[in-house]
Structure formats: C-alpha cells, structure tokens
Amino acid sequence: MTIESIQEEIIDEFSMFDDWMQRYEYMIDLGKSIPLIQDSNKTDENLIKGCQSKVWLNAELKEDKVAFTADSDAIITKGIIAILLRVFSDKKPKEILAANTNFIDEIGLKDHLSPTRANGLVSMIKQIKLYALAYETQLKK
C-alpha cells in the first residue's frame, strides 16, 4: 500500500466516529498494537524532544525500507505514534520524505490536541523524516 492510500484509510476510519471521545478511544486501541521498541532502544538518543510525555522512536533499514518501532508512557501519545507508524513504517526513505501529512489536518487531530501535544506530534513527524533522510543518504552512497 502507498502512503497516500494508508492516509486515506485513516481518514475514512476517523470519519466513522461521531465525536472525539470515540476517536481518542480508537487511538488508544491503535497504540496497543504498535511494534514496541526494545527496552535496549529506550535511550535518550531515541527520545523525541519536544513531547510532553516520553516517546521513544527507533528506526532500522530493512531491505531498503525503514522499519519503525516506538513506545510512549502516555496512552494518547502512544496512539498518535501508532498512526504515524502505520503510515510511514516499512516504506522507502524517498517515499517518506516525499509524503505530506495533510491527513492529520483532515482528521482534525491537531485541533483536538493540547498545544504541547501538537508540538510533540510535529516533533514525531520531524524525527521520522530525519531518519528517512539519513537512510536515503546512506542508500545513495
């Protein structure tokens, strides 16, 4: 599946819910299913700066695709990173770098987060793109 088609799926899924309480519950459920980061990777180096809660994100290049694992100490934040991992994990670095994140606005996520959580979301996306940039550079060598 392409990044765009996954984003469309997420938009469709969020549109099925009547209110934000249901959407938060859905995000919490998504957070329970993410590929968890190994404890050995829960380091300061993998900690996303700018998040109110602790979020660890690790990336590995497997067969020219970036595989992400993550965890958070907050259930909503874990749901947010789960959505991002669903979109960007197991994609080529070039695809990640070229992708937009308009789907976040379309599902209304940014509007329903506290300012510090919204900053954290931006930091998560930035870190995902930085990993992709690093791996894309590596692949070009």
DSSP file (Angstrom, degrees, kcal/mol; ACC not computed):
  #  RESIDUE AA STRUCTURE BP1 BP2  ACC     N-H-->O    O-->H-N    N-H-->O    O-->H-N    TCO  KAPPA ALPHA  PHI   PSI    X-CA   Y-CA   Z-CA
    1    1 A M              0   0    0      0, 0.0     2,-0.1     0, 0.0     3,-0.0   0.000 360.0 360.0 360.0 144.9    0.0    0.0    0.0
    2    2 A T     >  -     0   0    0      1,-0.1     4,-2.0    89,-0.0     5,-0.2  -0.424 360.0-112.9 -81.9 162.5    1.1    3.5   -0.7
    3    3 A I  H  > S+     0   0    0      1,-0.2     4,-2.4     2,-0.2     5,-0.2   0.911 118.5  53.1 -58.6 -42.7    1.5    6.2    2.0
    4    4 A E  H  > S+     0   0    0      1,-0.2     4,-2.2     2,-0.2    -1,-0.2   0.898 107.8  49.0 -62.9 -41.4   -1.4    8.1    0.4
    5    5 A S  H  > S+     0   0    0      2,-0.2     4,-2.0     1,-0.2    -1,-0.2   0.865 111.0  50.3 -69.6 -34.0   -3.7    5.1    0.4
    6    6 A I  H  X S+     0   0    0     -4,-2.0     4,-2.2     2,-0.2    -1,-0.2   0.914 110.1  50.8 -66.4 -42.2   -2.9    4.4    4.1
    7    7 A Q  H  X S+     0   0    0     -4,-2.4     4,-2.3     1,-0.2    -2,-0.2   0.903 108.9  51.4 -61.6 -40.7   -3.7    8.0    4.9
    8    8 A E  H  X S+     0   0    0     -4,-2.2     4,-2.5     2,-0.2    -1,-0.2   0.898 108.1  52.6 -62.7 -40.8   -7.0    7.8    3.0
    9    9 A E  H  X S+     0   0    0     -4,-2.0     4,-2.7     2,-0.2    -2,-0.2   0.921 109.4  48.8 -58.7 -45.0   -7.9    4.7    5.1
   10   10 A I  H  X S+     0   0    0     -4,-2.2     4,-2.6     2,-0.2     5,-0.2   0.910 109.9  51.1 -64.0 -42.8   -7.1    6.5    8.3
   11   11 A I  H  X S+     0   0    0     -4,-2.3     4,-1.7     1,-0.2    -1,-0.2   0.925 112.1  47.7 -59.3 -44.7   -9.3    9.5    7.2
   12   12 A D  H  X S+     0   0    0     -4,-2.5     4,-0.7     2,-0.2    -2,-0.2   0.914 111.4  50.4 -62.4 -43.7  -12.1    7.1    6.4
   13   13 A E  H >< S+     0   0    0     -4,-2.7     3,-1.0     1,-0.2     4,-0.3   0.923 111.2  47.6 -61.9 -45.0  -11.8    5.3    9.8
   14   14 A F  H >< S+     0   0    0     -4,-2.6     3,-1.1     1,-0.2    -1,-0.2   0.811 104.3  61.3 -67.9 -28.9  -11.8    8.6   11.7
   15   15 A S  H 3< S+     0   0    0     -4,-1.7    -1,-0.2     1,-0.2    -2,-0.2   0.688  91.8  68.5 -71.8 -15.8  -14.9    9.8    9.8
   16   16 A M  T << S+     0   0    0     -3,-1.0     2,-0.3    -4,-0.7    -1,-0.2   0.698  85.8  84.6 -73.7 -18.4  -16.9    6.8   11.1
   17   17 A F    <   -     0   0    0     -3,-1.1     3,-0.0    -4,-0.3     6,-0.0  -0.663  67.0-151.5 -92.7 141.8  -16.8    8.2   14.7
   18   18 A D  S    S+     0   0    0     -2,-0.3     2,-0.3     1,-0.1    -1,-0.1   0.830  74.3  12.7 -78.5 -34.1  -19.3   10.7   15.8
   19   19 A D  S  > S-     0   0    0      1,-0.0     4,-1.5     0, 0.0     3,-0.3  -0.866  77.6-102.3-142.2 173.5  -17.2   12.5   18.4
   20   20 A W  H  > S+     0   0    0     -2,-0.3     4,-2.6     1,-0.2     5,-0.2   0.741 112.8  64.5 -73.9 -22.3  -13.7   13.0   19.7
   21   21 A M  H  > S+     0   0    0      2,-0.2     4,-2.1     1,-0.2    -1,-0.2   0.930 106.1  45.6 -63.1 -42.6  -14.2   10.7   22.7
   22   22 A Q  H  > S+     0   0    0     -3,-0.3     4,-2.2     2,-0.2    -2,-0.2   0.886 112.2  51.4 -65.8 -38.8  -14.7    7.8   20.3
   23   23 A R  H  X S+     0   0    0     -4,-1.5     4,-2.5     2,-0.2    -2,-0.2   0.901 109.0  50.3 -66.1 -40.4  -11.7    8.9   18.2
   24   24 A Y  H  X S+     0   0    0     -4,-2.6     4,-2.5     2,-0.2    -2,-0.2   0.913 109.7  51.1 -62.9 -41.8   -9.5    9.0   21.3
   25   25 A E  H  X S+     0   0    0     -4,-2.1     4,-2.1     1,-0.2    -2,-0.2   0.907 110.4  49.7 -60.8 -41.1  -10.6    5.5   22.3
   26   26 A Y  H  X S+     0   0    0     -4,-2.2     4,-2.4     2,-0.2    -2,-0.2   0.912 110.1  50.2 -63.3 -43.4   -9.8    4.3   18.8
   27   27 A M  H  X S+     0   0    0     -4,-2.5     4,-2.2     2,-0.2    -2,-0.2   0.893 108.4  52.7 -62.9 -39.6   -6.3    5.9   19.0
   28   28 A I  H  X S+     0   0    0     -4,-2.5     4,-0.9     1,-0.2    -1,-0.2   0.912 109.4  49.6 -62.5 -41.8   -5.7    4.3   22.4
   29   29 A D  H >< S+     0   0    0     -4,-2.1     3,-0.7     1,-0.2     4,-0.4   0.906 109.4  51.6 -62.5 -41.9   -6.6    0.9   20.8
   30   30 A L  H >< S+     0   0    0     -4,-2.4     3,-1.6     1,-0.2     4,-0.3   0.895 103.9  58.7 -60.7 -39.4   -4.2    1.6   17.9
   31   31 A G  H >< S+     0   0    0     -4,-2.2     3,-0.7     1,-0.3    -1,-0.2   0.767  98.0  60.0 -62.0 -26.1   -1.5    2.4   20.5
   32   32 A K  T << S+     0   0    0     -4,-0.9    -1,-0.3    -3,-0.7    -2,-0.2   0.639 104.7  50.6 -75.8 -13.5   -1.8   -1.1   21.9
   33   33 A S  T <  S+     0   0    0     -3,-1.6    -1,-0.2    -4,-0.4    -2,-0.2   0.372  80.3 116.7-108.4   4.9   -1.0   -2.7   18.6
   34   34 A I  S <  S-     0   0    0     -3,-0.7     2,-0.7    -4,-0.3    48,-0.1  -0.384  78.5 -99.3 -75.8 153.1    2.2   -0.9   17.6
   35   35 A P        -     0   0    0      0, 0.0    35,-1.9     0, 0.0     2,-0.1  -0.594  49.7-131.4 -67.8 111.9    5.5   -2.7   17.2
   36   36 A L  B     -a   70   0A   0     -2,-0.7    35,-0.2    33,-0.2     2,-0.1  -0.391  12.3-115.6 -74.1 142.0    7.1   -1.9   20.6
   37   37 A I        -     0   0    0     33,-0.9    -1,-0.1    19,-0.2     2,-0.1  -0.459  36.9-105.2 -69.2 142.3   10.6   -0.6   20.8
   38   38 A Q    >   -     0   0    0     -2,-0.1     3,-2.1     1,-0.1     4,-0.4  -0.417  25.6-118.2 -68.5 147.4   13.0   -2.9   22.6
   39   39 A D  G >  S+     0   0    0      1,-0.3     3,-1.6     2,-0.2    -1,-0.1   0.845 115.1  62.7 -55.1 -34.3   14.0   -1.8   26.1
   40   40 A S  G 3  S+     0   0    0      1,-0.3    -1,-0.3     3,-0.0    -2,-0.0   0.715 102.5  51.2 -65.9 -18.7   17.6   -1.5   25.0
   41   41 A N  G <  S+     0   0    0     -3,-2.1     2,-2.1     1,-0.1    -1,-0.3   0.396  78.3 100.8 -98.2   1.7   16.5    1.2   22.5
   42   42 A K    <   +     0   0    0     -3,-1.6     2,-0.2    -4,-0.4    -1,-0.1  -0.499  59.4 136.8 -83.4  70.7   14.7    3.2   25.1
   43   43 A T  S >> S-     0   0    0     -2,-2.1     3,-0.7     1,-0.1     4,-0.5  -0.685  73.3-107.6-114.4 166.0   17.6    5.6   25.3
   44   44 A D  G >4 S+     0   0    0      1,-0.2     3,-0.8    -2,-0.2    -1,-0.1   0.836 119.4  62.4 -59.6 -32.2   17.9    9.4   25.5
   45   45 A E  G 34 S+     0   0    0      1,-0.2    -1,-0.2     3,-0.0    -3,-0.1   0.840 108.1  41.2 -63.1 -33.9   19.1    9.2   21.9
   46   46 A N  G <4 S+     0   0    0     -3,-0.7    11,-2.5    -5,-0.2     2,-0.4   0.397  90.0 110.2 -95.6   1.3   15.8    7.7   20.8
   47   47 A L  B << S-B   56   0A   0     -3,-0.8     2,-0.5    -4,-0.5     9,-0.2  -0.641  72.1-125.5 -78.9 129.8   13.7   10.0   22.9
   48   48 A I    >   -     0   0    0      7,-3.0     3,-0.9    -2,-0.4     7,-0.3  -0.648  22.1-137.4 -80.7 123.5   11.7   12.6   20.9
   49   49 A K  T 3  S+     0   0    0     -2,-0.5     3,-0.1     1,-0.2    -1,-0.0  -0.534  83.1  36.9 -77.5 143.6   12.5   16.1   22.0
   50   50 A G  T 3  S+     0   0    0      1,-0.3     2,-0.4    -2,-0.2    -1,-0.2   0.433  84.1 123.1  96.8  -0.6    9.5   18.5   22.3
   51   51 A C    <   -     0   0    0     -3,-0.9    -1,-0.3     1,-0.1    66,-0.1  -0.769  58.5-143.9 -96.3 141.3    7.0   15.9   23.6
   52   52 A Q  S    S+     0   0    0     -2,-0.4     2,-0.2    64,-0.3    -1,-0.1   0.893  91.1  38.4 -66.1 -41.9    5.2   16.5   26.9
   53   53 A S  S    S-     0   0    0     -3,-0.1     2,-0.5     1,-0.1    -2,-0.1  -0.549 106.5 -84.8-102.1 173.0    5.3   12.8   27.6
   54   54 A K        +     0   0    0     -2,-0.2    19,-1.7    -7,-0.1     2,-0.4  -0.668  47.2 176.5 -82.8 128.8    8.1   10.4   26.8
   55   55 A V  E     - C   0  72A   0     -2,-0.5    -7,-3.0    -7,-0.3     2,-0.4  -0.988  10.6-164.4-133.2 122.9    8.2    9.0   23.3
   56   56 A W  E     -BC  47  71A   0     15,-2.7    15,-1.7    -2,-0.4     2,-0.4  -0.902   7.7-176.2-106.9 136.7   10.9    6.7   22.0
   57   57 A L  E     - C   0  70A   0    -11,-2.5     2,-0.4    -2,-0.4    13,-0.2  -0.995   2.0-179.3-135.0 127.4   11.3    6.1   18.3
   58   58 A N  E     - C   0  69A   0     11,-2.9    11,-2.2    -2,-0.4     2,-0.4  -0.941   5.6-165.3-124.7 148.8   13.8    3.8   16.7
   59   59 A A  E     - C   0  68A   0     -2,-0.4     2,-0.3     9,-0.2     9,-0.2  -0.989   6.1-177.0-135.2 143.9   14.3    3.1   13.0
   60   60 A E  E     - C   0  67A   0      7,-2.0     7,-3.4    -2,-0.4     2,-0.7  -0.991  27.3-124.8-136.2 145.6   16.1    0.4   11.1
   61   61 A L  E     + C   0  66A   0     -2,-0.3     2,-0.5     5,-0.2     5,-0.2  -0.820  32.8 175.7 -91.8 119.9   16.7    0.0    7.4
   62   62 A K  E >  S- C   0  65A   0      3,-3.4     3,-1.3    -2,-0.7    -2,-0.0  -0.972  70.0 -20.2-129.2 116.6   15.5   -3.4    6.3
   63   63 A E  T 3  S-     0   0    0     -2,-0.5    -1,-0.1     1,-0.3     3,-0.1   0.911 127.0 -52.3  52.1  48.0   15.5   -4.3    2.6
   64   64 A D  T 3  S+     0   0    0      1,-0.2     2,-0.3    28,-0.0    -1,-0.3   0.622 120.6 105.3  65.2  16.6   15.7   -0.6    1.6
   65   65 A K  E <  S- C   0  62A   0     -3,-1.3    -3,-3.4    27,-0.2     2,-0.6  -0.944  72.7-119.3-124.8 149.6   12.7    0.2    3.8
   66   66 A V  E     -DC  91  61A   0     25,-2.9    24,-3.3    -2,-0.3    25,-0.9  -0.768  23.6-163.2 -91.7 121.9   12.5    2.0    7.1
   67   67 A A  E     - C   0  60A   0     -7,-3.4    -7,-2.0    -2,-0.6     2,-0.3  -0.923  10.6-160.6-105.5 121.2   11.0   -0.1    9.9
   68   68 A F  E     - C   0  59A   0     -2,-0.6     2,-0.3    -9,-0.2    -9,-0.2  -0.774  12.8-176.5-103.0 145.0   10.0    1.9   12.9
   69   69 A T  E     + C   0  58A   0    -11,-2.2   -11,-2.9    -2,-0.3     2,-0.3  -0.966  15.9 166.3-130.1 152.6    9.4    0.8   16.5
   70   70 A A  E     -aC  36  57A   0    -35,-1.9   -33,-0.9    -2,-0.3     2,-0.3  -0.963  17.7-173.4-156.3 168.5    8.1    3.1   19.2
   71   71 A D  E     - C   0  56A   0    -15,-1.7   -15,-2.7    -2,-0.3     2,-0.3  -0.962   5.3-166.0-161.6 160.4    6.7    3.4   22.7
   72   72 A S  E     - C   0  55A   0     -2,-0.3   -17,-0.2   -17,-0.2     6,-0.1  -0.985  28.1-134.3-147.7 155.6    5.3    6.1   25.0
   73   73 A D  S    S+     0   0    0    -19,-1.7     2,-0.4    -2,-0.3   -18,-0.1   0.392  92.3  69.6 -89.8   3.8    4.5    6.4   28.6
   74   74 A A  S  > S-     0   0    0    -20,-0.4     4,-2.3     1,-0.1     5,-0.2  -0.982  74.8-142.8-124.8 134.0    1.1    8.1   27.7
   75   75 A I  H  > S+     0   0    0     -2,-0.4     4,-1.5     1,-0.2   -44,-0.1   0.863 100.1  46.7 -67.6 -37.7   -1.7    6.3   26.1
   76   76 A I  H  > S+     0   0    0      2,-0.2     4,-2.1     1,-0.2    -1,-0.2   0.929 113.8  49.1 -68.0 -43.4   -3.0    9.1   23.8
   77   77 A T  H  > S+     0   0    0      1,-0.2     4,-2.5     2,-0.2     5,-0.2   0.879 107.8  54.5 -62.9 -37.7    0.6    9.8   22.7
   78   78 A K  H  X S+     0   0    0     -4,-2.3     4,-1.7     1,-0.2    -1,-0.2   0.873 107.8  51.0 -63.6 -36.3    1.1    6.1   22.0
   79   79 A G  H  X S+     0   0    0     -4,-1.5     4,-1.8     2,-0.2    -2,-0.2   0.876 108.6  51.4 -66.2 -38.6   -2.0    6.2   19.8
   80   80 A I  H  X S+     0   0    0     -4,-2.1     4,-1.9     1,-0.2    -2,-0.2   0.938 111.5  45.6 -64.6 -47.1   -0.6    9.2   17.9
   81   81 A I  H  X S+     0   0    0     -4,-2.5     4,-2.7     1,-0.2    -1,-0.2   0.840 108.1  59.3 -67.1 -30.3    2.7    7.5   17.2
   82   82 A A  H  X S+     0   0    0     -4,-1.7     4,-2.2    -5,-0.2    -1,-0.2   0.907 105.0  49.2 -61.8 -41.7    0.8    4.3   16.2
   83   83 A I  H  X S+     0   0    0     -4,-1.8     4,-1.6     2,-0.2    -2,-0.2   0.928 112.6  47.6 -62.5 -45.1   -1.0    6.3   13.5
   84   84 A L  H  X S+     0   0    0     -4,-1.9     4,-2.7     1,-0.2     5,-0.3   0.893 111.4  50.3 -65.4 -39.6    2.4    7.7   12.2
   85   85 A L  H  X S+     0   0    0     -4,-2.7     4,-2.6     1,-0.2    -1,-0.2   0.892 107.1  54.9 -65.4 -38.8    4.0    4.3   12.3
   86   86 A R  H  < S+     0   0    0     -4,-2.2    -1,-0.2    -5,-0.2    -2,-0.2   0.887 114.8  40.6 -60.2 -38.4    1.1    2.8   10.3
   87   87 A V  H  < S+     0   0    0     -4,-1.6    -2,-0.2    -5,-0.1    -1,-0.2   0.915 129.2  24.4 -75.6 -45.0    1.6    5.5    7.6
   88   88 A F  H >< S+     0   0    0     -4,-2.7     3,-0.9    -5,-0.1   -22,-0.2   0.664  90.7 103.2-104.9 -18.3    5.4    5.6    7.4
   89   89 A S  T 3< S+     0   0    0     -4,-2.6   -22,-0.2    -5,-0.3     3,-0.1  -0.395  87.5  17.3 -72.4 146.0    6.8    2.2    8.6
   90   90 A D  T 3  S+     0   0    0    -24,-3.3     2,-0.3     1,-0.3    -1,-0.2   0.810  98.7 122.4  63.8  33.6    8.1   -0.2    6.0
   91   91 A K  B <  S-D   66   0A   0     -3,-0.9   -25,-2.9   -25,-0.9    -1,-0.3  -0.861  70.7 -97.0-118.3 157.6    8.3    2.4    3.4
   92   92 A K    >>  -     0   0    0     -2,-0.3     4,-2.0   -27,-0.2     3,-0.6  -0.454  33.3-118.8 -70.8 145.2   11.3    3.5    1.3
   93   93 A P  H 3> S+     0   0    0      0, 0.0     4,-2.6     0, 0.0     5,-0.2   0.879 114.7  55.5 -51.9 -41.5   13.1    6.6    2.7
   94   94 A K  H 3> S+     0   0    0      1,-0.2     4,-1.8     2,-0.2     5,-0.1   0.884 107.0  49.9 -60.9 -39.5   12.3    8.5   -0.6
   95   95 A E  H <> S+     0   0    0     -3,-0.6     4,-1.2     2,-0.2    -1,-0.2   0.906 110.8  49.4 -65.9 -41.7    8.6    7.8   -0.1
   96   96 A I  H  < S+     0   0    0     -4,-2.0     3,-0.4     1,-0.2    -2,-0.2   0.924 111.5  48.8 -63.0 -45.0    8.7    9.1    3.5
   97   97 A L  H  < S+     0   0    0     -4,-2.6    -1,-0.2     1,-0.2    -2,-0.2   0.847 113.7  46.5 -64.8 -34.3   10.5   12.2    2.5
   98   98 A A  H  < S+     0   0    0     -4,-1.8    -1,-0.2    -5,-0.2    -2,-0.2   0.662  92.6 103.4 -82.1 -16.6    8.1   13.0   -0.3
   99   99 A A     <  -     0   0    0     -4,-1.2     2,-0.2    -3,-0.4    -3,-0.0  -0.348  60.1-145.1 -73.2 144.4    4.9   12.3    1.7
  100  100 A N        -     0   0    0     -2,-0.1     3,-0.2     1,-0.0    -1,-0.1  -0.577   7.8-142.3 -96.5 169.9    2.8   15.1    3.1
  101  101 A T    >>  +     0   0    0     -2,-0.2     3,-1.5     1,-0.1     4,-0.6  -0.059  58.2 125.6-122.4  31.5    1.0   14.9    6.4
  102  102 A N  H >>  +     0   0    0      1,-0.3     4,-2.2     2,-0.2     3,-0.6   0.758  60.7  75.5 -61.9 -25.3   -2.3   16.7    5.4
  103  103 A F  H 3> S+     0   0    0      1,-0.2     4,-2.1     2,-0.2    -1,-0.3   0.806  87.0  62.1 -59.4 -27.8   -4.3   13.7    6.6
  104  104 A I  H <4>S+     0   0    0     -3,-1.5     5,-1.7     1,-0.2     6,-0.6   0.909 107.7  42.2 -63.9 -42.2   -3.6   14.9   10.2
  105  105 A D  H X<5S+     0   0    0     -3,-0.6     3,-0.7    -4,-0.6    -2,-0.2   0.885 111.2  56.9 -69.0 -38.6   -5.4   18.1    9.5
  106  106 A E  H 3<5S+     0   0    0     -4,-2.2    -2,-0.2     1,-0.3    -1,-0.2   0.848 108.8  44.5 -64.9 -34.3   -8.2   16.2    7.6
  107  107 A I  T 3<5S-     0   0    0     -4,-2.1    -1,-0.3    -5,-0.2    -2,-0.2   0.567 112.2-123.0 -85.7  -6.5   -9.0   14.0   10.6
  108  108 A G  T <>5 +     0   0    0     -3,-0.7     4,-0.8    -4,-0.5    -3,-0.2   0.672  65.4 139.9  79.9  17.0   -8.8   17.1   12.9
  109  109 A L  T >4< +     0   0    0     -5,-1.7     3,-1.3    -6,-0.2    -4,-0.1   0.934  67.0  50.6 -62.1 -49.1   -6.1   15.7   15.1
  110  110 A K  G >4 S+     0   0    0     -6,-0.6     3,-1.2     1,-0.3    -1,-0.2   0.866 107.3  55.8 -58.4 -36.6   -4.1   18.9   15.6
  111  111 A D  G 34 S+     0   0    0      1,-0.2    -1,-0.3    -6,-0.1    -2,-0.2   0.709 108.8  47.9 -68.5 -20.0   -7.3   20.8   16.5
  112  112 A H  G << S+     0   0    0     -3,-1.3     2,-0.3    -4,-0.8    -1,-0.2   0.144  96.0  87.6-111.0  19.1   -8.0   18.4   19.3
  113  113 A L  S <  S-     0   0    0     -3,-1.2     0, 0.0    -4,-0.1     0, 0.0  -0.869  82.4-108.1-113.3 150.7   -4.6   18.2   21.0
  114  114 A S     >  -     0   0    0     -2,-0.3     4,-2.8     1,-0.1     5,-0.2  -0.350  41.0-103.9 -65.1 158.6   -3.2   20.5   23.6
  115  115 A P  H  > S+     0   0    0      0, 0.0     4,-2.1     0, 0.0     5,-0.1   0.872 123.3  50.1 -55.3 -37.7   -0.5   22.8   22.3
  116  116 A T  H  > S+     0   0    0      2,-0.2     4,-1.9     1,-0.2   -64,-0.3   0.890 111.8  47.0 -70.7 -36.8    2.2   20.7   23.9
  117  117 A R  H  > S+     0   0    0      2,-0.2     4,-2.4     1,-0.2    -1,-0.2   0.889 110.6  52.9 -68.6 -38.0    0.8   17.5   22.4
  118  118 A A  H  X S+     0   0    0     -4,-2.8     4,-2.0     2,-0.2    -2,-0.2   0.901 109.3  49.1 -62.9 -40.5    0.5   19.3   19.0
  119  119 A N  H  X S+     0   0    0     -4,-2.1     4,-2.3    -5,-0.2    -1,-0.2   0.897 109.5  52.7 -62.6 -40.3    4.2   20.3   19.3
  120  120 A G  H  X S+     0   0    0     -4,-1.9     4,-2.4     2,-0.2    -2,-0.2   0.894 106.2  53.0 -61.7 -41.0    5.0   16.7   20.2
  121  121 A L  H  X S+     0   0    0     -4,-2.4     4,-2.2     2,-0.2    -1,-0.2   0.924 109.4  48.5 -60.0 -46.0    3.2   15.5   17.0
  122  122 A V  H  X S+     0   0    0     -4,-2.0     4,-2.5     1,-0.2    -1,-0.2   0.896 111.1  51.2 -61.2 -40.7    5.3   17.9   14.9
  123  123 A S  H  X S+     0   0    0     -4,-2.3     4,-2.3     2,-0.2    -2,-0.2   0.875 108.2  51.9 -65.1 -37.8    8.4   16.6   16.6
  124  124 A M  H  X S+     0   0    0     -4,-2.4     4,-2.3     2,-0.2    -2,-0.2   0.933 111.8  45.8 -63.5 -46.0    7.5   13.0   15.9
  125  125 A I  H  X S+     0   0    0     -4,-2.2     4,-2.4     1,-0.2    -2,-0.2   0.914 111.8  52.2 -63.2 -43.0    7.0   13.7   12.2
  126  126 A K  H  X S+     0   0    0     -4,-2.5     4,-2.2     1,-0.2    -1,-0.2   0.913 110.3  48.2 -59.5 -43.7   10.2   15.6   12.1
  127  127 A Q  H  X S+     0   0    0     -4,-2.3     4,-2.4     2,-0.2    -1,-0.2   0.896 109.8  52.0 -66.2 -40.1   12.1   12.7   13.6
  128  128 A I  H  X S+     0   0    0     -4,-2.3     4,-2.1     1,-0.2    -1,-0.2   0.924 112.1  46.5 -60.0 -44.5   10.5   10.2   11.2
  129  129 A K  H  X S+     0   0    0     -4,-2.4     4,-2.5     2,-0.2    -2,-0.2   0.859 109.7  54.1 -67.4 -35.7   11.6   12.4    8.3
  130  130 A L  H  X S+     0   0    0     -4,-2.2     4,-2.4     2,-0.2    -2,-0.2   0.917 108.6  48.7 -65.0 -42.5   15.1   12.8    9.8
  131  131 A Y  H  X S+     0   0    0     -4,-2.4     4,-2.4     2,-0.2     5,-0.2   0.935 112.2  49.4 -59.8 -45.3   15.5    9.0   10.0
  132  132 A A  H  X S+     0   0    0     -4,-2.1     4,-2.6     1,-0.2    -2,-0.2   0.902 110.6  50.2 -61.6 -41.6   14.3    8.7    6.4
  133  133 A L  H  X S+     0   0    0     -4,-2.5     4,-2.3     2,-0.2    -1,-0.2   0.913 110.2  49.9 -63.0 -43.4   16.8   11.4    5.2
  134  134 A A  H  X S+     0   0    0     -4,-2.4     4,-1.9     1,-0.2    -2,-0.2   0.920 114.6  43.9 -61.6 -44.7   19.7    9.7    7.0
  135  135 A Y  H  X S+     0   0    0     -4,-2.4     4,-2.3     2,-0.2    -2,-0.2   0.860 111.0  53.8 -71.5 -34.9   18.8    6.3    5.4
  136  136 A E  H  X S+     0   0    0     -4,-2.6     4,-1.4    -5,-0.2    -1,-0.2   0.913 109.5  49.0 -64.0 -41.6   18.2    7.9    1.9
  137  137 A T  H  X S+     0   0    0     -4,-2.3     4,-0.6     1,-0.2    -2,-0.2   0.908 110.8  50.8 -62.0 -42.6   21.7    9.4    2.2
  138  138 A Q  H >< S+     0   0    0     -4,-1.9     3,-0.9     1,-0.2    -2,-0.2   0.890 107.8  52.4 -61.5 -41.7   23.1    6.0    3.1
  139  139 A L  H 3< S+     0   0    0     -4,-2.3    -1,-0.2     1,-0.2    -2,-0.2   0.792 104.2  57.4 -68.3 -27.7   21.4    4.3    0.2
  140  140 A K  H 3<        0   0    0     -4,-1.4    -1,-0.2     1,-0.2    -2,-0.2   0.659 360.0 360.0 -77.7 -15.5   22.9    6.8   -2.3
  141  141 A K    <<        0   0    0     -3,-0.9    -1,-0.2    -4,-0.6    -2,-0.1   0.510 360.0 360.0 -70.3 360.0   26.5    6.1   -1.2
